[in-house]
Amino acid sequence: MNKNCFEAATKSLEKALTDSDEDHINVWWVSSHLYQSGGTKEETDRVLQAYERWFTEVMDPLVREGKIVWMTFDEMTVVYLKWEKARQRYESKSNVQHSKIDHEFWKRYIDPDDPQFYVYFAVNVNDYYDPDLCAETLNRLLDIYTRYGIRADFYFTGPVLKALVETHPEVVERIKDEGMGINYHIRPPHPACDTSISRAYYKGQCRKIRDLSYEEKIDLLEKFESFALVTEGYSPDKKDFCSTYREEEVGGYDYVREVFGVAPVISGLNTRDGDLKRAELEVLRRKGLRMYVASHTGGTDPANPFEVSYGLLERPSDFGFPFTSKLKKTGYDGEKIAELFFESAPSGYERPLFGGILVHDYDFFKKSWLKTPLMGEENYYTKEERERRFQAYEEMVRAILAKPGVKVITGEDFVEMYERYLAANG
C-alpha cells in the first residue's frame, strides 16, 4: 500500500458519489490485505497509520455530511432486498399482470363507473416545417375536443413545440388551459430513431450509434433529452447525417416539461434496437416519465392491463388503429370508422377494454411531414380535402362517444388507476 493507492481510492469514491442515483441502492467498497504491506511490523504499522489518516481526512467528513453510510455486506443485503421488494411493484411483471382482474374488482377498487370501453384520442405533433398549418390543425382538433367535453393525449417532440412557442404561443397556452394530456415522443433526427438515424456526435466525434456501449448510449441520450436537437440540414435522403444538439438551449423531454410545467406522462418510441430502447426509456424514466407506448393496435394482457416493463407502465392497448388508415375504406364516413373501431375490439374479456385512435397533425394538411424539403405543392392536400378529413374525424368522435359504455381517458388517468390498483393489492 502506498500514497498512490489512497489517492486512487479517493478519486474512485468521488466519481461514485457524482454518478450516484437516488432511485437506486448505491454501493462503493474498497479492500486491501495487510500481507501485501511487506510483512514486517514496521511496514504494517505504516500502512495502518496511512489508513487512519485516510479515514480521518477523507471518509469521516463524508459520513458527517450524510453522503456515505458505513455498512457490512450483510447490512447492504438487507437494505437492497427491501428496496427490491418495493421496486418490483413498478419494474417486475410477475407481481402485476399475472393477477387476473374482473369487473367486480374493477368497479370496487379501480373505477366505480366500470365502463365497457376506455377510449383515448392520441395526437402526435411532429411538423416543425409548417408551424402555421400545424397550429391551425391543433386549434381545429381542440375545437372538437372541447365541443364534446373530452381530453386528448398530445405527444410533442422538442423541435415542433419550440416552433409553436415561437410562432403560435396562443395554441400552446390553449392546450394548457383546456387540460389536455401532455406527453412526449421522438422523431428524426433524434438519435433514438434508429430506423432513419444511424450516427450522432458523441464526445466530439461522429459515432455510429450501434457501436456505442449501453452506458455510452445512456450518456448520449441524456444530452439529447436535455439540450436542443439540431434539425437544420436534416432530410431523410441524407443517410450520413450526424445528429447533434445545442447545449446553450434546453431541449428534448426537459423542454416539453419546462413549457407545460408538468412532466410528460407517456412517450412514444421509434426504434427496433433493444439496447437503444432500454437506454432511452431509462433516461426518460429518470426525468419523470411514467408510461410508454408499447403498441397502438393491441397486445395488452387480457387478464390485467397494468403491465410494467423497463420500470414503466405500458400504455394499454386492446384495439385501435390510426384514423387515416380507414378513410378511403369508409369513403370518409366518420360513423363507419367508429363502427370499424369497435368491431376491432376483442371479446371475452372480464375487464374493461382499452382502445385508441391515433392521428398526426400533418394528417390533415399533407401526405408526409418528412418529405417536405424534397417535395413541392403536390405534398399538400387541397382545402377541400382538408375539410373532408376534419369532418370525418369529428363524425367519428361523435359516434364513438354515442356508444353506450364508453369513457374517454388520458395517460394521466391510467396512472391514477394504476395507483388505485397498487393500493388495493397492498
Secondary structure as UniProt FT lines:
FT   HELIX           3..19
FT   TURN            22..23
FT   HELIX           34..37
FT   HELIX           41..54
FT   HELIX           55..59
FT   HELIX           60..64
FT   TURN            65..66
FT   HELIX           73..91
FT   TURN            94..98
FT   HELIX           103..105
FT   HELIX           106..110
FT   TURN            112..113
FT   STRAND          117..125
FT   HELIX           131..147
FT   TURN            148..149
FT   STRAND          153..156
FT   HELIX           158..167
FT   HELIX           169..177
FT   TURN            178..179
FT   STRAND          181..184
FT   TURN            188..189
FT   TURN            191..192
FT   TURN            194..196
FT   STRAND          199..202
FT   TURN            203..204
FT   STRAND          205..208
FT   HELIX           209..211
FT   HELIX           214..224
FT   TURN            225..226
FT   STRAND          227..229
FT   TURN            232..233
FT   TURN            236..237
FT   TURN            239..240
FT   STRAND          242..243
FT   STRAND          245..250
FT   HELIX           252..260
FT   STRAND          266..267
FT   HELIX           274..287
FT   STRAND          291..292
FT   STRAND          308..309
FT   TURN            310..311
FT   STRAND          312..314
FT   STRAND          319..322
FT   HELIX           323..326
FT   HELIX           327..330
FT   HELIX           334..343
FT   STRAND          353..360
FT   HELIX           361..364
FT   TURN            370..371
FT   HELIX           372..374
FT   HELIX           377..379
FT   HELIX           383..402
FT   TURN            404..405
FT   STRAND          406..408
FT   HELIX           411..424
//
